[in-house]
């Protein structure tokens, strides 16, 4: 990739990568409204000529429509940041389903954009030279980010350079299964929340469930058509990419850095056989491999016992709320650390940002001033929510919706928590202030022995992009079938493995190994 140097007002040099190689405005006729055109239409009136005040256009991912209280939230943010660091902010809402395509289009079209919300990995952006390297900015202006994110910063690196700032409050992975408490009570099963269980334990539960409830009732809900349940049973390091591009089968705990095709391992075959046995026993529904209904919707139907999900600190409350009934976590994978944990929600600066210094200073403020985090996530106190109890640390509080307000009619409520230091943001009832202490204990409870030795490494698939595209297509064709036991592994697994080989998975694994060896030698 080509490197260019941007000379900035305060003398800081930033390395950007070449010319942007993304889509242009001719793409698929998708309409993009730039911040500049918003000014012309009167929707947003921000002027960068107001002294030294720099206007930052910041994406905010939504679940659909633009919040009705957006302007009030924007004004509240600017009341804080303008006198502090000389910026004002234009919030640019984009539906999360359109986030990647809209971001690519805005950058390629030259629309004003300063802060990009990255959900689900950097590679597609960085391979198109879309983002600035943030290393120098982070070192000069990122102290609050450093204090807040710590080990999670590993998720923001690509090819050894920092391209994104994560926003992650839970520093460890923990996976398992959630079951309806009312059904567990009827079956006489109890599960301890601090204990790790096995697939055999679930088999016993599913058998008892099937024996009692019979035909038409199933142990496992979920969108099997797009699921791969392997990581619900095993710790695995995706090496900053996905299980399609080679993994550390031992999650990097023992220092073993051999990159392996997961789908060719005995462990994956054992997993496939277990899923098939469960399907033959009626624990999956007959249409599990093609079902696209949300797991929570299936649970609400009353015909399913539970589903696979992360069992971290506040998951029980969230899952129970979404399912409409109390759910019990059954942990199958004990706490561990791997880079993929820290890539779910991040922030980046596009290569054509006009003032990266001011933009990064604002980004750092999100991790220091928790009032900003709360405003961006929940809106305005007294309008969208009210405080039930305040904590000792600024920003920490227990809140609830204001009178007459709920999640559906709130003028501003962002259920996608993507802003700043989320360990100090307010929490909704029924959580209590004890949550913050429990979160701290949760994050510190993982031992060094369960931290991957490759934290910060992210595979760059640019040299094998064609093979990766082919492998991704094969994986999407087969993993739903295997994860729901829809076909006998003795028949489907050899076919799957041959298709992967034909698509080029061996070349991908080899390239990943080469890059990892180089990265390890530089540490």
N, C-alpha and C positions, 0 to 999 in steps of 0.2 A: 504494500500500500504506500501511496505517496504521502509525504509529510509536508505540511505548510506551517509556518510560524505566524501567529497573529500577534502584532504588537499592540499592547493595551495601554491605557492612559497612565497607569501606575507602574508601568515598566515590567509587568509580569508577562512572561512568554508562555503560551499554551500550545501544545502540539495537537493539531487536528489531522485527520487522515484524509488526504486527497480531496477529490471532488465527489459530491454526493451522487450515488448511483441508483437512486430510487425511482419511483414512478413519477410521472409528470401529470399536469392537469388534463391530459388527454385520456387518462385512465378511466375507463368504464363509466364516463359521464357523471361521476360522483361530484356533487356540488360541495365546494369548500368556501366558507366565508372567512376571509382574513380579518385580523384585528383592525387593519387599516380600513377595510371596507365597512366594518362595523362602525368606525368613527363617522364615515361618510353618511351612513344611514341613520345616524343618531342613536344607535343602540348602545354604544359605549363612547364616552367622551373623555378620553385621556390624552394629554398632550405631553410630549417629551421635552417641550421647550420651556417648561415651568422651572426655570433656574437649572439646578443640577439634578432635578428629580428624573429618574429613569423609570419608564413604564415597562413592567414585566408582564408578559402574557403567559399565563400558567394554565395548563390543562387540568381539568378536574373530571375524573371518570365518574359517570353516573350509571344508573340502571335503566335509564330511559329518558324521560322528559327533563327539561331544564327546571331547576327549582324556582318557585315563584319568589322566594326571598333572596335570590342571588345578589341583587343590587345592594341590599342592606348589609349582607355579609361582606361583600366587597368593600363597602364604605367603612365597616368596622375594622377590617384588616388594614386598610390604608391609614386609618387614624393612628394605628400603632406603628406601622413600619415607615411611614414617610418622614416623621421627625427623627426617627432612630437611625435610619441608614440612607435616606434620600431616595426612596423608590415608591412607586405606587403600582398596584397590581390589578390586572384585568383577568378575571376568572373566565376560562373558556371551557364550558361543559361539553363533553363528548361521551356518548354512550359507550360503555366498556366493550360492547360487541363490535364497535367500529373503531376502537382506539388505535390499533396498530395501523390499519389502512388509512385512517384520517391523518394520523401523525406523519406517515410517510408522504402523503399527498401534500400536506402543509409545508413540510421541509423542502420537498422537490419544487414546489410552486413559489418558494421564496416568501411565503406568508410569515408575518411576524410571529415568532414563537420562541419563548425563552426557557420554559421549564416543561419537560416531557414526563408524563407519568408512564412508567414502564411496568407492565404486568406480565411476568412469565419469561424473562430472559432477554439477554442483550444481543445475541449473535446476529439476528436478522438486521438489526440497526447498524451495528458496528461494521458488519461486512459490507454495508452500503456507504460507509464513511459518514454516517448521519450525525454522530455525536462527538463532542470534544473530549479529549482526555482531561480528567479533573485532578490529576495528581498534584500539580502546583497549587491550584486553588484550594484543595483539601488541606495541604500542608500549611498554607498561609491563613486561611479563613475558617477552617473546619473543626475548631476545638470542641464546640458543643456537639457536633456530629460524632466526633471520636468518643467523647464521654458517653454518649447515648447508645451508640451502635456496637462498639467494641468488636467482638468476634464476627458479628454479622457483616462487617465491611468486606469480608471475603466474597460475598455475593456480587459485589460491584465491579470486580476485575475481569478483564478479558485481554488475552495475550500479554499478561503481566502489567497492564495499565488500568487505572481506575476510570471507568466510564459512567458509573452510576453510584448513587448513594442509597443504600437500602433503608427501608422503614420497617423495622422488625422488632417486636417486643419479646417474642418467645424465641429463645436462642437454641432450643433443642427440638429435634424430631421425636415424636412418639406416636406409634400407630396401633390400630386395633379395630374393634367392632363395638357398636352400640346396640343394646337390646332393650325392648320395652320392659319396664319394671313390672307392670301389671301382669304380663305374661310370665316373667321370671318368678313372680310370687306364686302364681297358680301352679307352676312346675316345681316349686320348691328349690330353686337354684339361687345361690347368692355368690357375688363376685366382689372381691376386695379391690378397691381402687388403686392401692399401692403395690399390687402383685402383678406379675407378668404371667400370662397364660399361653397355651399352645393350641395348635390346630386340633389336636386330640381332645382338648377340653371343649372346643366348639363342637366337635363331632358328637360328643355325649349330649351337649345341650340340644343340638339340632335333632338328634334321634328322639329325645324325650318330647320335644316340641311336636315333631311329626306324629309320634305315637298318640299324643293327646288330641291334637287339632285335626289331623287327617288331611284328606285331599282338599286342594284349593287353598291350603295354607303353606307358606314358604318361609324358610329360615333366613334368606338373604334377599334384601331389596337392593336396588341400584340400577343405574344405566349401564348395564353390562355391555351394550354395544360399543361403548367408548372407554371401558374400564380395563385396567390391568391390576389385579389384586395382589400381585406378588409382593409389593413393598408393604402390604398390610401384615405380612408374616415374617419378613426378613429385613434387617438393616442392610442398605446398599448405598454405595456412593456413585452417583451419576456423573461425577467428574464435571460438574457445572453444566451439563448438557441434558441428556435423557438416557433412558435405558436402551435406546435404539443405537447408540453410538459407542457402546462399550462401557463397562462399569468395573468398579472394584467390588468383587463378590463378597469380600470380607469387610467392606465399608471403610477400608484403610486403617482399621484399628491396630493391626499387628505390624504395620510398616510394609506390608506386601503391596506393591504398586503395579502388579501385573494386570493389564487391562484385558477384560474378558468379554466375549459375546455372551451376555446373560442367557439368551434363549438356547444356547448350546450346552448349558451346564446340567449336571445331574440334579442340582437344586431346583432348577426350573422344571425339569421333568417330574420330579417329586411333587412339586406344586400342581402341575397339570393333572397328574394322576389323582391327587386329593380332590381337586375341583370336579373331576369326572365322577369320582365315587359319590360326591355330594349330590351331583345332578342325578345320578342313577337312583339315589335314595329319595329324591323328590325335594331336596332342600332349596334348589333353584326352581323358579317357575319355568314352564316349557318354552316361553318366549323371552327368557332372560337375555339371550345373546343379541336380541334385536330391540328390546324394550328401551324406549327413550324417556319414559316418565322419570321424574326426579325421585330419588330414594325417599325423601320426606313425604311426597305425595303417596307413594306406595305404603309407607308406614301408616299414614292417616286412614288408609282404606280398611285397616284392621286385619288384613290377611297376611301380613309379614311381621316377622319377629324383630329384625334389625338390619343394620348395614355397616359396611366397613368405612371407617373415618379416623382421622387423627384424634387421639385421646388426650390432648394437652389440657392445660389448666382450666380454661373456661369453656371447653368444648361441651361438657355435660349440660350447662345452662343453655348454650346456643342450640344444641341438637334437640334438647327437650322442647324448647320454644318452637323451633321450626317443625317438629313432628306433632306438636299439640298434645304430647303425653310425656311423662317422665321417662327418661332413657338412662340406662346404666352403662358406663364405659367398661369394656373388657380389653385391657391392654395386651397386645401380642408382641410388640417390639418395644423394648426398653429404650429409654432416652439415649440419643446419640446426636452427634454434630456432623453435618456434611454440607458442602457448599450449596446444594440445591435448596436447602432450607431458607437461604437468605436472598433468593432471587424472585420471590413472589411479588413484592411491591417495592419499586425503586424510582429514583428521580434522576434524570439526565438533562444535559444542556445541549441543544442542537448546534451543529458546527457553525451555522450562520447567525447565532445569537450576537447582537450588537454590543452587549456589555456583560460578558461572562462574570466579571468581578462582582458587579452589583447583584447579579442574579444569584451567584453562589453565596454572597453575604445574606441575602434573603432566605435562601435554602437553609443556611446554618441557623438562622433565627427560628425556623420551625422546630428545631431540636432544642432550643433554649427557652423560648417563650411559649409556655404551654397554653396560654390564652389563645394564641394563634391556632394551635392544633385543635382545640375545642371548637373554636368558631368555624374552622374549615370542615370539621366533621359533623358537628351538631347544630350549627347556626347560632342564634342569639339567645342568651339566657332571658327568661321571662316571655319569650315569644315562641320559640321551638321547644325549649325544655326549662325545667326548674331544678335547682339544687336541693337535694335531700340532706346531704351531709358533706362537709368539706374535710379534706385530709390535711395533713401537716405540710405536705409538699405542694407548692403552687401548681394548679391544674388538676391535681388528684381530687376527685369528688365522686359521690354517688348521685346520680341524676335520674329524672323521669320526665316524660313528656309533660309539657305545660297543660293546664286545664283546657279541655276541648280539643287537644292535639293528639294525634297518633302518627304512626309511621307513614300512613297513606296520605294524610292531609297536612303534615308538617310543611311549613314554608321552606324549610331547608333541613335535610337530614341525609347524610351520606353513609349508608351501611357498608360501603367499601372503605375500610379504614386504611388509608394510605399516607397519612400526614405525620411527619416528624417523629418525635420520641413518643411512641405509643405506650411506653411503660408509665408515663405520667399523665395520660389523657383520662378524662372522666369516664366512668362506667355506669351503665344502666342498672337499676334494680332488676332482679333480686340480688345482684352482687353487692358486697359490702366493702368497706374500706380495707378489710382483711385481704382482699384480692391483691393489693399491691405488695404486701408482705409475702403472700403465697407465690406471686409471680417471681419475686426476687429469689425465693427459695427454690422454685422450679428451675430457674435458669442456672442456679449454682449447684444443682443436684447431680448434674452429669459428671462422670469421672473423666479424667484425662485419657483413660484407656478406651473411652468410647467417643473420641474425637478423631475424625479422619486426619491422616497425615498429609492430605492434599488440599486442606482448606485454602481457598483462594485460587485454585487452578480451575480454568474454564476451557474446555476443548473448543478449538476453532476449526470448524468443518469446511472452511473455504476451499481447501485443496481437494476435498472429496464431496463437493456439493451435489454433484449428479448422483453419486452413490447414496448419499444421505436421503435425497428426495425419493429414490427408489426404495430404500429400506423403510423409510417412514410409511410409504404406501403399503408395503407388505405387512408391516407390524399392525397398521390400522385394520387390515383385512382379517388378521388371524387372532389377535390377542383377546378380543371380545369373546370369540368362540371358545378359546382355551380357558379364559378366566371364569367362564360360566359353565364349563364342562359339557358344552353342547355336542362335542364329538370326541370319540375315543382317541386319547393321545397316541396310542400305538399306530393310528392311521394319520392323524392330522399333524403331529409333531414332526415326523420326518419330512412331510410336505412343506411345512412352515420353514424348517431349517434349510431345506434346499432352495426355497424361494429367497431366503435371506442371503444365502451364498451367491445365488445368481444375481441378486441386486447389488452385491458388493460390500457386504458387511465385513468381510475379512480385510479389505483395503481400509475401511473406516477404523477398525480396531487397531490396525498397524499404524495408521497416521496418529491416532490418539495416543498410542504408546510412545511414539517418537516425541510428540510434543510434551507428554508428561515427563519422560526421562530428562528432556532438556530443562523443563521447569524445575524438577527436583534438584538437578545439578546446580541450579542458580540460587537455591534457597540457602 
